[in-house]
Amino acid sequence: MQKVRIIPTLLYNNSLVKGKNFKSWRVVSDLHTMIKLYNLREVDELIFFDVNAGENNFIDFELIDQFADECFVPLTIGGGVKSLDHIENLLKVGADKICINTSSIEDPDFILKAIKKYGSQCIVISIDYKINENNQKEVYVKSGKKKTGKLLEEHLKEMSDLNPCEIILTSIDHDGIMDGYDLDTISSMNSISSCPIVASGGAGSCQDIYEVIKKTNVRAVSSSSIYHFTEITPLDVKRFLNQKNISVRL
């Protein structure tokens, strides 16, 4: 059986930050310290998002180069990725996978070009969504600041048909609330996606992570707030899941 991956997400805005619903950012820790801690706590992978890289039109390759040298697990990098040169340079400084969000809406052909040149195995699509005023699940970009007018199911189908490595699916409404994942949406999107889904947004307990795995059949779970605002570590999560007969790397 495929082992479930437990993946902490690091959100960066000049410092390591965490917010609620993609806003109200607050500094939570030092980036380099957290990288070292996660190395010790046997995480399966790490995801790093620079939340302002796209808006600032600046990817800090030097910073990524520095902490990638300290990271001994697979590393996914996202934020501001708009060109093949960006992907090339991120791979050179230590990224294992490149995550693309806004450009998947603004320039879908770029996704095709990226997968053709670098292969599906290193291209990840991130999709952020929330309930709009018409009670529809709408895709947002620019770190949740901009409505796209595109509905979640349509965009997810289009992206999964391009055959990326995986899709990180984040509910903005659940982000940072620590009250559980959007189980119904994750389950329905996982059932129609032709590529693996990484569930993101909502973990506040080990039970929350167990439930999203059990009820949606995802094999990868991304979390952030739970590791900053509780005493729970990724290793605690793995041990809890192991006791529930969920296959994890221990």
C-alpha positions as CSV (number, residue, x, y, z in Angstrom):
1,M,0.0,0.0,0.0
2,Q,1.2,3.5,-0.9
3,K,2.4,5.3,2.3
4,V,0.7,8.5,3.2
5,R,3.0,11.6,3.1
6,I,3.0,14.1,5.9
7,I,4.1,17.5,4.5
8,P,4.6,20.7,6.6
9,T,4.1,23.9,4.6
10,L,6.3,26.9,5.2
11,L,4.8,30.3,4.3
12,Y,7.3,33.1,3.9
13,N,6.8,36.8,3.9
14,N,10.2,38.3,4.8
15,S,9.9,35.9,7.8
16,L,8.2,32.6,8.4
17,V,4.5,33.5,8.8
18,K,1.0,32.0,9.3
19,G,-2.4,33.6,8.8
20,K,-6.1,32.8,8.6
21,N,-7.9,32.7,5.3
22,F,-4.8,33.9,3.5
23,K,-4.5,37.1,5.5
24,S,-3.7,38.6,8.9
25,W,-0.1,37.2,8.6
26,R,1.9,36.9,11.8
27,V,5.5,35.9,12.3
28,V,5.7,32.4,13.8
29,S,9.4,31.3,13.6
30,D,12.8,31.6,12.0
31,L,12.9,29.8,8.6
32,H,16.3,28.2,9.1
33,T,15.4,27.0,12.6
34,M,12.2,25.3,11.3
35,I,14.0,23.6,8.4
36,K,16.5,22.1,10.9
37,L,13.6,21.0,13.2
38,Y,11.7,19.4,10.4
39,N,14.8,17.5,9.3
40,L,15.0,16.0,12.8
41,R,11.3,15.2,13.0
42,E,11.2,12.9,10.0
43,V,8.9,14.7,7.7
44,D,8.4,13.2,4.3
45,E,8.7,16.4,2.3
46,L,8.5,20.2,2.8
47,I,6.6,22.8,0.8
48,F,7.9,26.4,0.8
49,F,5.7,29.2,-0.5
50,D,6.8,32.8,-0.8
51,V,3.4,34.5,-0.5
52,N,4.6,37.8,-2.0
53,A,7.0,36.7,-4.7
54,G,4.4,37.0,-7.4
55,E,3.2,40.5,-6.3
56,N,6.8,41.7,-6.0
57,N,8.0,40.0,-9.2
58,F,11.0,38.7,-7.2
59,I,12.0,35.2,-6.4
60,D,14.7,35.1,-3.7
61,F,16.9,32.5,-5.3
62,E,19.8,33.2,-2.8
63,L,17.5,32.6,0.2
64,I,16.2,29.3,-1.3
65,D,19.8,28.2,-2.1
66,Q,20.8,28.8,1.5
67,F,18.0,26.8,3.2
68,A,17.9,24.1,0.5
69,D,21.4,23.2,1.6
70,E,20.0,22.5,5.1
71,C,17.0,20.5,3.9
72,F,17.5,16.8,3.6
73,V,14.0,15.9,2.4
74,P,12.3,16.5,-0.9
75,L,11.5,20.2,-1.3
76,T,8.7,21.9,-3.2
77,I,9.1,25.6,-4.0
78,G,6.3,28.0,-5.0
79,G,5.6,31.7,-5.3
80,G,6.1,33.9,-8.3
81,V,6.9,31.2,-10.8
82,K,6.1,32.6,-14.3
83,S,8.8,31.4,-16.7
84,L,10.9,28.4,-17.7
85,D,13.9,30.4,-16.5
86,H,12.4,30.6,-13.0
87,I,11.9,26.8,-13.0
88,E,15.5,26.2,-14.3
89,N,17.0,28.5,-11.6
90,L,14.9,27.0,-8.8
91,L,16.0,23.5,-9.7
92,K,19.6,24.6,-9.8
93,V,19.4,26.0,-6.2
94,G,17.9,22.9,-4.8
95,A,14.2,22.6,-5.4
96,D,13.0,19.0,-6.2
97,K,9.5,20.1,-7.4
98,I,8.2,23.5,-8.6
99,C,4.7,24.6,-7.6
100,I,2.7,26.9,-9.9
101,N,-0.5,28.7,-8.9
102,T,-1.4,32.0,-10.5
103,S,0.2,31.2,-13.9
104,S,-1.9,28.1,-14.2
105,I,-4.9,30.5,-14.6
106,E,-3.1,33.4,-16.4
107,D,-1.0,31.3,-18.8
108,P,-2.1,27.6,-19.0
109,D,0.3,27.1,-22.0
110,F,3.1,27.7,-19.6
111,I,2.2,24.6,-17.7
112,L,2.3,22.5,-20.9
113,K,5.7,24.0,-21.7
114,A,7.0,23.3,-18.2
115,I,5.9,19.7,-18.2
116,K,7.2,19.1,-21.7
117,K,10.7,20.5,-20.8
118,Y,11.1,19.3,-17.2
119,G,8.7,16.3,-16.9
120,S,5.6,15.8,-14.9
121,Q,7.5,14.6,-11.9
122,C,8.7,18.0,-10.9
123,I,5.7,20.2,-11.8
124,V,3.1,20.8,-9.1
125,I,-0.1,22.8,-9.5
126,S,-1.5,24.7,-6.5
127,I,-5.2,25.5,-6.5
128,D,-6.7,27.9,-3.9
129,Y,-10.5,28.2,-3.7
130,K,-13.2,29.6,-1.5
131,I,-17.0,30.0,-1.5
132,N,-18.1,33.1,-3.4
133,E,-21.2,35.2,-3.1
134,N,-23.1,32.8,-5.3
135,N,-22.2,29.9,-3.0
136,Q,-19.9,28.5,-5.7
137,K,-16.4,27.2,-5.2
138,E,-14.3,29.7,-7.1
139,V,-10.6,29.7,-7.7
140,Y,-8.5,32.6,-6.4
141,V,-5.0,33.6,-7.3
142,K,-2.3,36.1,-6.1
143,S,-2.2,34.4,-2.7
144,G,-6.0,34.5,-2.4
145,K,-6.3,38.2,-3.3
146,K,-7.8,37.9,-6.8
147,K,-11.0,36.3,-8.0
148,T,-10.6,34.4,-11.3
149,G,-14.3,33.8,-12.2
150,K,-13.3,30.1,-12.7
151,L,-15.0,27.4,-10.8
152,L,-12.9,24.9,-8.9
153,E,-14.1,21.7,-10.6
154,E,-13.5,23.1,-14.1
155,H,-10.0,24.3,-13.3
156,L,-9.0,21.2,-11.5
157,K,-10.1,19.0,-14.4
158,E,-8.2,21.1,-16.8
159,M,-5.0,21.0,-14.7
160,S,-5.2,17.3,-13.9
161,D,-5.5,16.5,-17.6
162,L,-2.1,18.2,-18.2
163,N,-0.7,15.4,-15.9
164,P,1.4,17.4,-13.4
165,C,3.0,15.5,-10.5
166,E,0.2,16.4,-8.1
167,I,-2.2,19.2,-7.2
168,I,-2.1,21.0,-3.9
169,L,-5.8,21.8,-3.1
170,T,-6.3,24.5,-0.4
171,S,-9.5,25.8,1.0
172,I,-9.0,29.5,1.8
173,D,-12.1,29.3,4.0
174,H,-10.5,26.6,6.1
175,D,-6.9,28.0,6.1
176,G,-5.5,28.6,9.5
177,I,-8.8,28.0,11.3
178,M,-7.6,24.6,12.6
179,D,-11.1,23.2,12.6
180,G,-10.7,20.4,10.1
181,Y,-10.4,20.0,6.3
182,D,-13.1,20.6,3.7
183,L,-13.8,16.9,3.5
184,D,-16.6,16.9,1.0
185,T,-14.7,19.1,-1.6
186,I,-11.5,17.2,-1.2
187,S,-13.2,13.9,-1.6
188,S,-15.1,15.0,-4.7
189,M,-12.1,16.6,-6.3
190,N,-9.9,13.6,-5.6
191,S,-12.5,11.3,-7.3
192,I,-12.4,13.3,-10.6
193,S,-8.6,14.2,-10.6
194,S,-6.4,12.1,-12.8
195,C,-3.4,13.0,-10.7
196,P,-2.7,12.8,-6.9
197,I,-4.3,15.5,-4.6
198,V,-2.5,17.0,-1.6
199,A,-5.1,18.1,0.9
200,S,-4.3,21.5,2.5
201,G,-6.0,23.9,4.8
202,G,-7.6,23.1,8.2
203,A,-5.6,20.7,10.4
204,G,-5.9,21.4,14.1
205,S,-5.4,17.9,15.4
206,C,-4.1,14.4,14.5
207,Q,-7.7,13.4,14.3
208,D,-8.3,16.0,11.5
209,I,-5.5,14.6,9.5
210,Y,-6.7,11.0,10.0
211,E,-10.2,12.0,8.9
212,V,-9.1,13.6,5.7
213,I,-7.1,10.5,4.8
214,K,-9.8,8.1,5.7
215,K,-12.8,10.0,4.2
216,T,-11.2,11.3,1.0
217,N,-8.6,8.7,0.1
218,V,-5.8,11.3,-0.4
219,R,-2.3,10.0,0.1
220,A,-0.6,13.3,1.0
221,V,-1.6,15.9,3.6
222,S,-0.1,19.4,3.9
223,S,-0.4,21.3,7.2
224,S,1.1,24.4,8.8
225,S,-0.7,26.0,11.8
226,I,-0.9,22.7,13.7
227,Y,2.9,22.6,13.9
228,H,3.2,26.3,15.0
229,F,0.3,26.7,17.4
230,T,0.1,23.3,19.1
231,E,2.6,20.9,20.7
232,I,1.9,18.4,17.9
233,T,4.9,17.5,15.6
234,P,4.8,15.7,12.3
235,L,6.2,12.6,14.1
236,D,3.3,12.7,16.5
237,V,1.0,12.7,13.5
238,K,2.7,9.7,12.0
239,R,2.6,7.7,15.2
240,F,-1.1,8.5,15.6
241,L,-1.9,7.5,12.0
242,N,0.2,4.3,12.5
243,Q,-1.9,3.4,15.5
244,K,-5.0,3.8,13.2
245,N,-3.5,1.4,10.7
246,I,-2.6,4.1,8.2
247,S,0.6,3.3,6.3
248,V,3.2,6.0,7.0
249,R,7.0,6.2,6.9
250,L,8.4,5.8,10.5
